[in-house]
Amino acid sequence: MTRAIVTFVSLVAIVAVAGACGTSAPPRPTRRMVVLGFDGMDPALVERWIAEGRLPNLAKLVRQGGLYRLQTSHSPESPTAWASFATGVNAGKHNIYDFLVRDLTTYLPDLGMVRREPARFLFNYLPISRPKIHSIRGGTSFWVTAGQAGVRASVLTVPVTFPPEDVPNGELLSGLPLPDIRGTMGTFSYFATDLSRYEEGSTEMGGILKRLVVEGDVARTELVGPPNPIVRQQVRALVAKGTLTDADRKRLAELQAEEDVRLPMTIRWNRRSSDRSATIEIQDQSVLLRQGEWSRWIHLQFRVNFFVRLNGMLQMYLSNAGDELQLYVSPVNWQPDSPPLPISAPAGFSAELYRRLGPYRTLGWAEATWPLNEGRMDEKTFMDDLYRAFDDRAHVILNRLDTKNWDLLVGVIESTDRVQHMMWRLVDPKHPLYDAALAADFGPSIERVYRRSDEFVGQVLERLGPDTPVLIVSDHGFHSWRKAVNLNTWLVQAGYMALRRPASKDKTLEDLFGGGEFWEHVDWTKTRAYAMGLGQVYFNLRGRESQGTVSPGAEDKALADELGARLLTLIDPEDGTRIVRAVYKRDNIYTGEYLHNAPDLQVGFEDGYRVSWQTTLGGAPAGIVYPNLRKWSGDHGGFDYATTAGVLISNRKIDETDPRIIDIAPTVLRYFGVTVPSSIDGRPLFRN
């Protein structure tokens, strides 16, 4: 699943308000079913490793039922595909097309899964309304429909389940896009003595780098916490004035300087000691770490004012305490027993799990892909952390299995996706970052995570009766990402997009969500098409976009034909390889009440090529195709859905030879004897 990118909520909050979902239910069914999701599990790899005897538990299920390639969504991205999984409908009916959506007035992007309302304060101090986050996903989840019919469902860390929805007669723990304390998909912090002043600040994909200055073996710094909602309210009020006076601009700069809540932090470097260690002091807590050691979970409170305090927890890793001092700090997770907003339904469910299991990761994007991609973590540390993330999710699922207080259990683990994003370069000798020496140690990482997934499936099967149907589902497969494509640059060169002058610098997530300039120097009055997200192309349509230039009807249909045909001719200038495998027109692939939000074209790239990070960040830098020299080396977003199928393994035979991810929802409902709503696009798979 692609980070793509990824900050979304200007998190402002007070404390969670408990809710209950205790409505009377019809008689409970006697049947049971388990659906396990492994994000990004690739069918070709599963087939190979089953054949080689490396996945015995999955092989057992296949012998009982079968292994199938599961058709994914036309935009083969995790939010889109998992939304289709949950609802059984195409994106035109559930409204999730990409990680991003655009504002039709400003053209600015936002995360394509939620809509938020900030908290409001009287006299810039007294809270008078709490923040609200609303899912923009349409459709009805199959666990809700089943719950209304009396089926007790336990739904655990499935993507696109934040904010949590009430599940009649059931329970739900949210997954993606549940954010960190900063309202992002995972802002890490990195403190080091060998950082230069020029490296300090935000990284391209969302880290915060801080240079350490050591005096007398002591470095004093600060941890950047959540945005201050009171300051944000004042900033919004100033910006809303339109034309700013000099005094306004001065005040705005002052507010922006104090926009985040920060905690002082002291690092005492024990460099005269032989054990290479450091002591970190933060908020009356002292943590001694040796080089190469992770901390326990550290609980922190971020005080906005007397009334508003946010609780979070993090872990630290001391990567170096020898010649230099280097400290990695994880994103601040919401604390499960006191989150800023509810993260489960009932609201107290997350706290119940905390009491049973202790601290567990609440962040929807639980693995440390970003620090590895930014070169602030090595492969071993990444894999150690990834296994802990896997185990966190596994322990939650096994705990709920053991309660036996369910008829339907649906749980998703995403570590399979993350390891492939980061380690594909070590199984593809053609990748520009392939390293034979590194591959000797970490080339088997993907296989090891698949084998850990198989072991987990075995643990689940031990808890089930022989007649319980088990579905193993992945939302999409994977491709090697060897070269990046600046799609907006191509649109500029081909005359579809106009710039007043070239971009001044590469874009970062700060430009995307932090108030920077996203569409830098774009002349919308002369632009006919623009790209945003992973393979989506939008027309600058009159009556839809605020500065539209393309008339709806004959003109936009002609543009779709012309632009689609030209994209198919896009080739790699280095060797003439075709870059785009297919281009899909909106009206040919989507239907439903949210069709107006769909991209006009969905580009399906060939294996080896993916839209560049700069395209997703609103940039149009020089050059169209260039080598991908980032460790994020495998992907699925933006590739042709027809070559990016996921996995379906069932211990029961199915009727279809070409199952689709939209077929899972009606399959579950039919199994429990629940009427399948007529709005569902999928069809039941089981033989009756």
DADA-V417788 format. One record per run of one state. SS is the DSSP state (h for helix, s for strand, l for the rest). FROM is the first residue (numbers start at 1). LEN is the number of residues. If there is no record, write none. Layout:
{{SS:FROM:LEN} {SS:FROM:LEN}}
//
This chain:
{{l:1:6} {s:7:1} {l:8:25} {s:33:6} {l:39:4} {h:43:9} {l:52:4} {h:56:9} {l:65:1} {s:66:6} {l:72:6} {h:78:10} {l:88:3} {h:91:4} {l:95:5} {s:100:3} {l:103:6} {s:109:3} {l:112:2} {s:114:4} {l:118:2} {s:120:3} {l:123:3} {s:126:4} {l:130:2} {s:132:4} {l:136:6} {h:142:7} {l:149:4} {s:153:4} {l:157:14} {s:171:3} {l:174:10} {s:184:1} {l:185:4} {s:189:4} {l:193:8} {s:201:2} {l:203:5} {s:208:4} {l:212:2} {s:214:2} {l:216:2} {s:218:10} {l:228:1} {h:229:11} {l:240:6} {h:246:12} {l:258:2} {s:260:11} {l:271:6} {s:277:6} {l:283:2} {s:285:6} {l:291:2} {s:293:2} {l:295:3} {s:298:6} {l:304:5} {s:309:6} {l:315:1} {s:316:6} {l:322:3} {s:325:5} {l:330:3} {s:333:2} {l:335:9} {s:344:2} {l:346:3} {h:349:9} {l:358:11} {h:369:5} {l:374:5} {h:379:25} {l:404:4} {s:408:6} {l:414:1} {h:415:12} {l:427:9} {h:436:7} {l:443:2} {h:445:18} {l:463:6} {s:469:5} {l:474:5} {s:479:7} {l:486:1} {h:487:7} {l:494:5} {s:499:1} {l:500:9} {h:509:5} {l:514:8} {s:522:1} {l:523:1} {h:524:3} {l:527:2} {s:529:4} {l:533:3} {s:536:4} {l:540:1} {s:541:1} {l:542:8} {s:550:1} {l:551:3} {h:554:14} {l:568:3} {s:571:1} {l:572:6} {s:578:1} {l:579:1} {s:580:6} {h:586:4} {l:590:5} {h:595:3} {l:598:3} {s:601:5} {l:606:2} {s:608:4} {l:612:1} {h:613:4} {l:617:8} {s:625:3} {l:628:6} {s:634:2} {l:636:3} {s:639:1} {l:640:1} {h:641:3} {l:644:2} {s:646:5} {l:651:3} {s:654:1} {l:655:5} {s:660:1} {l:661:2} {h:663:9} {l:672:14} {s:686:1} {l:687:2}}
//
